Amino acid sequence: MDILPEDEKTLPRPAVGTSMLLAKNGVVINYFVRGEGETLVLLPAFARAASDYNELVVSLNAAGYRTVTIEQRGMGQSESPVFPRASMHDFATDVAHVVGEFDDLPGGKVHIIGRAFGARVARTFATNYPHLVQSVILLAGGGMISITRARLLPYLICNSRLMPERLRLRAVRAT
């Protein structure tokens, strides 16, 4: 059963939900809010768009959850200064700032779902901000991997703020 129309299945595609921008400390984070109920924060993999979760967002909304899908620094409309380079704690702080925008959280807490790099951010967020976390779900939540020469160029391309998003996505698919 297809949930989304055919024209929304190609990359890049728009994320579902209402787009919101949050600017703090020189960083702009774009996030998408959709639905009502308990809040689930979704964090995509490295160099991936919030739209990766479109089908899951639709299903979670149908099950009675509000979803907040965050585009991490450097993706979509999210921006950050090139230097100093962001740490995992900075990414977790970005999530905390977004969560802080909601004053109607049951118990002041959210469920957080992260995939791959997003799982690392979710773990750091849960460690640094346990008072904001109701549960953590890790998808492809393995540990750190070393970057080999074969993966270095795509990694640098994906991490470059100067590279257009379509080229970064092509580099990710090549790995």
N, C-alpha and C positions, 0 to 999 in steps of 0.2 A: 504494500500500500504506500503510495507516494503522499507525503505530507505537504511538500512544497511544490509550487508550479515549476514547470520545466525551465523557465528563464531564470530562476533563482538557484539553479544547481551548478552554475559555472562560476569559476573564480575570476576576478574578485566579485563577490556578490554582497549585497547589503545585509547587515545583521538585522534580525527582527527585533522590534521593540522601539521605544522612544529614545532617541539619541540625546545624551546629556554630556556636557563638558564641565569638568572641574579643574580649576587652575589654582595651584598652591605651590609656593616656593619655586617658581620658574618652571614647573612641570604642569602640562595639560593632559588630563586623562579623559578619554572618551569612554563612556559606558552606556549600555542599553538596558532599559527597564521595561519589563512586560509582565502583566498578570497581577494577581492579588493573592495574599496568603503568606505563609512563612516564607522567608527570603533565602534563596540559594544564590550564592555568588559563584560565577563560572569563570575560570581562568584558562585561556587557550594555551597551546604549546608555543614554544619559541618561534617567532616570526610567522605566527599564524593569526588569522583574523577572528574576531568575535563571531563572525558568521559560521565558523566551523560548528558551532553549537546550535544552529537554527532549528534543526529537527528535534534536538533534545529540549530546547526551550519551549517549543510548541507542545511537546508531550508533557513537560513539567507544568506548564500553565494549565493544560487540560486536567491535570491531577490536583489543581488547587494551590500551586506555588507561585510566588512572585520570583522572577529571575532577574539577576543583575549580571550582565555579561560585560567584562572589562577588557578593553583593548589595551594591552600593555604598552609601555613606553616604546615609541618608534613605529608603532603599527597604526594604520588608519589615520585618524585625526589626533591620536595621542602623541605628545611631543615631550622631549626633555632636552636639556643642554647636552652637548656632546661630551664636554668635560665639566666636572669630574665624572668619571664613568660610574654608572649606577651599580650598587651592590644588591644582593638579594634582600637585605634589610630595607633598602630604598623601595624595591618593588612591593614588599610587604606593607610598608608605610603608605604607598599609593592605595593599596586595597583598604587599609584602615581609614584613609581620608574619604574614600567613596562610601564605605559602610557608615561613617559618621554623618553622611548626608541624610540618613533615614532615621527619623525620630519615632517611628512606629514599629520597631522590631520587638517581637515577643521576647521578653527577658533581656532585650538589648543585644541579642546574639543572632548569628547567621550560620547557615550550613555553607560550607565552601567546597567546591569541586574544582580540581586542577588536573590538567593533562600534561604529562611530560614536564617541560619547564614550568608550566602552570602548577604542577604538583609540588615542585620545589618551592615556588612562591607560597603556595597554600600551607606547606609545612612550616615555613619561616613565619608566615602570618599567624598560624596557630601557636607557635612558640613565643612570638613577641607580643601577641595580643590575645591571650587565652580568655580574657573576660569578654571578648566579642564573638567567640566561637562556640556553636552548639555541636557541630560535627564536622569532620573532614573526610572527603572522599577523594582518593588518589587514583587517577587513571594513568597507566604507564608510569607509575611512580618509582622507577628504579633509581639507583644511586648515580653518583657522578661517573662520567666516562672521560677518558683522556681523548684529546683531539689529535688524530693522526694527520699526517701531511695531506692525505686524500680528502679529509674533512675540513682542513683549515681554510681553504679558499671559499667554499660555500659559507662557512661560519663567518668569515670576515665580510663577505658580501651581505649576508643577512643582517649583520650587526651594523652596517654602514648606514648612517642617517642621510648620506648623500645619494644613495642608490634608490631609484624608484621602487615602489612596493611590488610592481609586477615582476621586476628582475629579482628581487629578494625571494619572492614566492617560487620563481623558476629555479633558483639556486637550492631552495629547500627540497623541491621535488627531485632534484638531481642527486641528492645524497641518499 
